[in-house]
Amino acid sequence: MPYKVTVDRDRCRGFACCTRIEPKVFQLDEEGKSTVVAPQGASDRMLLLAAEECPTEAINIVDEESGKRVWPRPQWV
């Protein structure tokens, strides 16, 4: 299933975990924040791994087919 990946720039603190895991997809910009430069540059599995490693949960992943959020996972109340 294809994923759509975005970075919440308000949450990103530039830890660069995502760029170490998927440097083809994520790069730090002039502000030291992550940006998506090649959204199709990695498998869905690797995109999810990069998102899971983000300590601020700044990476958002949505399943393009269903429109459902994959990451961050919904918080259960």
Secondary structure as UniProt FT lines:
FT   STRAND          3..7
FT   TURN            9..11
FT   HELIX           17..21
FT   TURN            23..25
FT   STRAND          26..28
FT   TURN            30..31
FT   STRAND          34..36
FT   TURN            39..40
FT   HELIX           44..53
FT   TURN            55..56
FT   STRAND          59..63
FT   TURN            64..66
FT   STRAND          69..71
//
